[in-house]
Amino acid sequence: MNKISFLTLFERTFNFIFIVIILAGLLSWLGVIDPLNSFESIVREDVKKKLLLEARAGDAEAQNKLGTLLYTQAKESNGDFGEGIKWLNEASNQNSPPSP
Protein backbone atom coordinates (compact mmCIF):
# COMPACT_ATOMS: atom_id res chain seq x y z
CA MET A 1 0.00 0.00 0.00
CA ASN A 2 1.31 3.41 -0.95
CA LYS A 3 1.61 5.77 2.00
CA ILE A 4 1.25 9.48 1.41
CA SER A 5 2.86 11.69 4.00
CA PHE A 6 0.95 14.50 5.60
CA LEU A 7 3.11 17.11 3.90
CA THR A 8 2.53 15.61 0.46
CA LEU A 9 -1.21 15.55 1.07
CA PHE A 10 -1.10 19.14 2.32
CA GLU A 11 0.91 20.22 -0.74
CA ARG A 12 -1.53 18.57 -3.16
CA THR A 13 -4.52 20.11 -1.38
CA PHE A 14 -2.89 23.54 -1.39
CA ASN A 15 -2.06 23.25 -5.10
CA PHE A 16 -5.63 22.25 -5.93
CA ILE A 17 -7.11 25.15 -3.96
CA PHE A 18 -4.62 27.55 -5.56
CA ILE A 19 -5.60 26.39 -9.07
CA VAL A 20 -9.32 26.76 -8.26
CA ILE A 21 -8.77 30.30 -6.98
CA ILE A 22 -6.75 31.25 -10.07
CA LEU A 23 -9.42 29.79 -12.39
CA ALA A 24 -12.21 31.59 -10.51
CA GLY A 25 -10.28 34.85 -10.75
CA LEU A 26 -9.71 34.35 -14.47
CA LEU A 27 -13.36 33.52 -15.12
CA SER A 28 -14.41 36.56 -13.11
CA TRP A 29 -11.97 38.78 -15.00
CA LEU A 30 -13.32 37.47 -18.32
CA GLY A 31 -16.86 38.23 -17.18
CA VAL A 32 -18.01 34.61 -17.28
CA ILE A 33 -18.92 34.66 -13.59
CA ASP A 34 -19.68 37.56 -11.26
CA PRO A 35 -19.50 36.30 -7.68
CA LEU A 36 -20.02 39.71 -6.08
CA ASN A 37 -23.20 40.36 -8.05
CA SER A 38 -24.50 36.91 -7.12
CA PHE A 39 -23.79 37.55 -3.44
CA GLU A 40 -25.41 40.99 -3.58
CA SER A 41 -28.58 39.67 -5.21
CA ILE A 42 -28.92 36.91 -2.60
CA VAL A 43 -28.49 39.39 0.26
CA ARG A 44 -30.87 41.85 -1.39
CA GLU A 45 -33.58 39.17 -1.70
CA ASP A 46 -33.19 38.22 1.97
CA VAL A 47 -33.51 41.86 3.02
CA LYS A 48 -36.53 42.30 0.76
CA LYS A 49 -38.29 39.28 2.32
CA LYS A 50 -37.68 40.54 5.87
CA LEU A 51 -38.80 44.06 5.03
CA LEU A 52 -41.92 42.73 3.30
CA LEU A 53 -42.96 40.82 6.43
CA GLU A 54 -42.48 43.89 8.61
CA ALA A 55 -44.14 46.22 6.08
CA ARG A 56 -47.22 44.01 5.84
CA ALA A 57 -47.43 44.12 9.64
CA GLY A 58 -47.73 47.92 9.41
CA ASP A 59 -44.18 49.00 10.34
CA ALA A 60 -43.83 52.43 8.70
CA GLU A 61 -40.03 52.35 8.73
CA ALA A 62 -40.00 48.96 7.00
CA GLN A 63 -42.56 50.22 4.47
CA ASN A 64 -40.34 53.20 3.75
CA LYS A 65 -37.19 51.08 3.37
CA LEU A 66 -38.99 48.49 1.23
CA GLY A 67 -40.46 51.18 -1.00
CA THR A 68 -37.02 52.75 -1.44
CA LEU A 69 -35.44 49.37 -2.23
CA LEU A 70 -38.12 48.44 -4.77
CA TYR A 71 -38.03 51.90 -6.36
CA THR A 72 -34.22 51.69 -6.68
CA GLN A 73 -34.43 48.21 -8.21
CA ALA A 74 -37.02 49.42 -10.72
CA LYS A 75 -34.82 52.38 -11.60
CA GLU A 76 -31.76 50.13 -12.15
CA SER A 77 -33.64 47.69 -14.38
CA ASN A 78 -36.12 50.05 -16.08
CA GLY A 79 -38.85 48.07 -14.34
CA ASP A 80 -42.21 48.82 -12.74
CA PHE A 81 -42.11 51.55 -10.08
CA GLY A 82 -45.63 50.76 -8.88
CA GLU A 83 -44.76 48.40 -6.02
CA GLY A 84 -42.12 50.75 -4.65
CA ILE A 85 -44.44 53.74 -4.83
CA LYS A 86 -47.21 51.72 -3.13
CA TRP A 87 -45.02 51.05 -0.07
CA LEU A 88 -43.72 54.62 0.02
CA ASN A 89 -47.33 55.84 0.05
CA GLU A 90 -48.19 53.39 2.85
CA ALA A 91 -45.35 54.81 4.93
CA SER A 92 -46.37 58.36 4.06
CA ASN A 93 -49.93 57.67 5.23
CA GLN A 94 -48.43 56.93 8.67
CA ASN A 95 -46.53 60.25 8.61
CA SER A 96 -43.20 58.46 8.25
CA PRO A 97 -40.44 60.72 6.92
CA PRO A 98 -38.77 59.56 3.68
CA SER A 99 -35.61 57.54 4.12
CA PRO A 100 -32.36 59.20 3.06
DRENNUTI-350714 format. One record per residue: y, x, z of N, C-alpha, C in turn. Coordinates in pm, whole numbers, plus 50000, padded with zeros to 5 digits. Layout:
<pts>
YXZYXZYXZ...
</pts>
This chain:
<pts>
498835008450000500005000050000501255008950000502195005349921503415013149905504415009250012504805018850094505775016150200507165019450150508085010250177509485012550141510245014750270510945025850278511695028650400512875019250412513365018150532514505009550560515705013650477515955026450466517115031150390517005027850241515815028850187515615025350046515855010450025515345002350115515554987950107517034984550120517704991150213519144989050232519904993050106519545004350048520225009149926520034999349810518834994349792518574984749684519344971749706519374967049830520114954849862521604956749837522134968149882523544971149861523874971849712523034978449635523254979449490523244965749424522324957249463522254943749407523524935849438523944936249565525154928949604526364934549529526454947549516527554953849444527604949149298526454948549233526394944049093526824929449082526374921049176526764906849174528274905349190528854913149281530304912349302531054916949177530604927649115531254932548993531144922148882529974916148864529794905848761530664893648789530744889448914531594877948949533054881048921533474893148954534854897248925535134897448776534194902448699534354902948553534414888948494533524880148538533524866448488534804859048527535304861948646536564855948689537714861248605537734874048580538784880348500538784874848357537594872348303537474866848168537804851948163537914845648278538234831448282537034822348272535834828048280534614819948272534444811748400534734817848513534664810848641536014812248711536334802848796537564803248874537234799249017536754808649097536304805049232537414799749321538624804649307539714799849392540074785449361540074781849234540364768049195539264758749246538024763149238536914755049288537064752649438537374763249512537554762149656538704752749689539814754349618540994745949642540684731249617539964728249509539674714249479538734708049582537814715949637536914710849740537714707749867538584717149906539394715150026540324703250007540924702249889541854691349861541154677749872539924676849821539174664249830538844660749974538504670850056538224668150197539474662950268540614669250241541864664950302542204650750257541994648050128542304634750076541454624050145540174626850166539284617150232539734614350375540104624950448540544623250587541864615550593542784619050505544064612050503543884597350465542964594650373542734580850330542224572350445541324577850526540824570450643541954567350740542794577350767543894575250861544954565850802545214567150673546224558650608545784544050609544514541650582544014527850584544084521750723544034530450826544124525750964545574522951004546524525950915547924522750941548774534350990548244546450990549004558251034550054561650929551334559750965552434561750870552524576150823552284585650913552354599750873551264603050771550054597950794548964600050700549264593250566549854581450571550224574450447551234582750367552184588450439553204596650375552584609150311551734615950388551084628150337550154624950220549394614150231548494610150123549284606549998550354599050015551184595449900551764607749832552204617449912552754629849856551674637649782550484638449842549374645649777549004639149645548834625949645548444618849523549534619649416550784618749458551904619749364551924633749300551714644149383551694657849332550534659949235549364654549269548214655749179548494648849046549114637149051549424629848928550434637748844551374643948911552384651848840551754664048772550804670548840550134682448785549254679048666548664667148667547694663648562548194652848467549494649648473550054638848392549254625948410548894623248535548074611548566548894599648609548234590448681548824577948726549494580148862550784577248870551554578948992551424566949086550804556249039550764543749112550184544649252549064551349268548404552449398549264560249496549874571049449550754578849535551964570849579552574563849486553744555649517553374544349614552184538649597551724527949687551714532749832551144544749857551054549849993552414554250046553264559449959554624562850002555394550350042555204539449969555844526750005555304521250137553984522650157553394518150285554024525650402554194538650387554814546550493556274542650511556944540250401558364536350406558534523050477557604513950457557674500750523557574502050675557034513250723556934515750867558074524850914559094526450832560254534750861559864549450886558874554050814558464568050825559324576450731559914587250780560724595650692559844602650589560354605450470559564612350368559154626350415557984630550374557544643950412558264654150324558464666150381559204676450306558474681650186
</pts>
